[in-house]
């Protein structure tokens, strides 16, 4: 098993960045509209990686880590909906 030295070593973090980039590219083709749907989708997709990073920073405190991972899951589900 590889030693995790930084946040960037986490597969889930790398996947979050990759998927956020894909979502950004897809939303570039969205029509211009009043309620900023594309912007909301982009922000929620980026939030997943941000929450994973925050969880990594708090990994010594299990309750805080689990809480951040649950928030990241919630953001991912929001993006899918």
C-alpha positions as CSV (number, residue, x, y, z in Angstrom):
1,X,0.0,0.0,0.0
2,X,1.3,3.4,-1.0
3,X,2.0,6.0,1.6
4,X,-0.2,9.1,1.3
5,X,2.0,12.1,1.6
6,X,-0.4,14.8,0.5
7,X,-4.0,15.5,-0.5
8,X,-3.0,15.1,-4.1
9,X,-2.2,11.4,-3.5
10,X,-5.8,10.7,-2.8
11,X,-7.7,9.0,-5.7
12,X,-10.9,10.6,-4.6
13,X,-9.4,14.1,-4.8
14,X,-8.0,13.5,-8.2
15,X,-11.3,12.2,-9.4
16,X,-13.1,15.2,-7.9
17,X,-10.9,17.5,-9.9
18,X,-11.3,15.5,-13.1
19,X,-15.1,15.5,-12.8
20,X,-15.3,19.2,-11.9
21,X,-13.4,19.9,-15.1
22,X,-15.7,17.7,-17.2
23,X,-18.7,19.5,-15.6
24,X,-17.3,22.9,-16.4
25,X,-16.8,21.9,-20.1
26,X,-20.4,20.6,-20.3
27,X,-21.9,23.7,-18.7
28,X,-20.1,25.9,-21.2
29,X,-22.7,24.8,-23.7
30,X,-25.6,25.7,-21.5
31,X,-27.7,28.6,-22.8
32,X,-27.5,32.0,-21.1
33,X,-30.2,32.2,-18.5
34,X,-31.4,34.3,-15.7
35,X,-31.0,32.0,-12.7
36,X,-27.3,31.0,-13.2
37,X,-27.9,27.3,-13.3
38,X,-24.6,26.6,-14.9
39,X,-22.8,28.7,-12.2
40,X,-24.6,26.8,-9.4
41,X,-23.7,23.4,-10.9
42,X,-20.0,24.5,-11.3
43,X,-19.8,25.7,-7.8
44,X,-21.3,22.5,-6.3
45,X,-19.0,20.3,-8.4
46,X,-15.9,22.2,-7.2
47,X,-17.1,22.1,-3.6
48,X,-16.6,18.3,-3.6
49,X,-12.9,18.6,-4.0
50,X,-12.7,21.5,-1.5
51,X,-14.6,19.5,1.1
52,X,-12.3,16.5,0.6
53,X,-9.3,18.9,1.0
54,X,-10.8,20.2,4.2
55,X,-11.4,16.7,5.5
56,X,-7.8,15.8,4.7
57,X,-6.7,18.8,6.8
58,X,-8.8,17.5,9.7
59,X,-8.1,13.8,9.3
60,X,-6.6,13.5,12.9
61,X,-10.1,14.3,14.3
62,X,-12.3,11.4,13.1
63,X,-15.7,13.1,13.8
64,X,-14.6,16.3,11.9
65,X,-13.2,14.1,9.0
66,X,-16.4,12.1,8.7
67,X,-18.5,15.2,8.8
68,X,-16.6,16.8,5.9
69,X,-16.8,13.6,3.9
70,X,-20.6,13.6,4.5
71,X,-20.8,17.2,3.3
72,X,-18.8,16.2,0.2
73,X,-21.2,13.4,-0.5
74,X,-24.1,15.8,-0.1
75,X,-22.5,18.2,-2.6
76,X,-22.0,15.4,-5.1
77,X,-25.6,14.3,-4.8
78,X,-26.8,17.9,-5.2
79,X,-24.8,18.1,-8.5
80,X,-26.4,14.8,-9.7
81,X,-29.9,16.0,-8.9
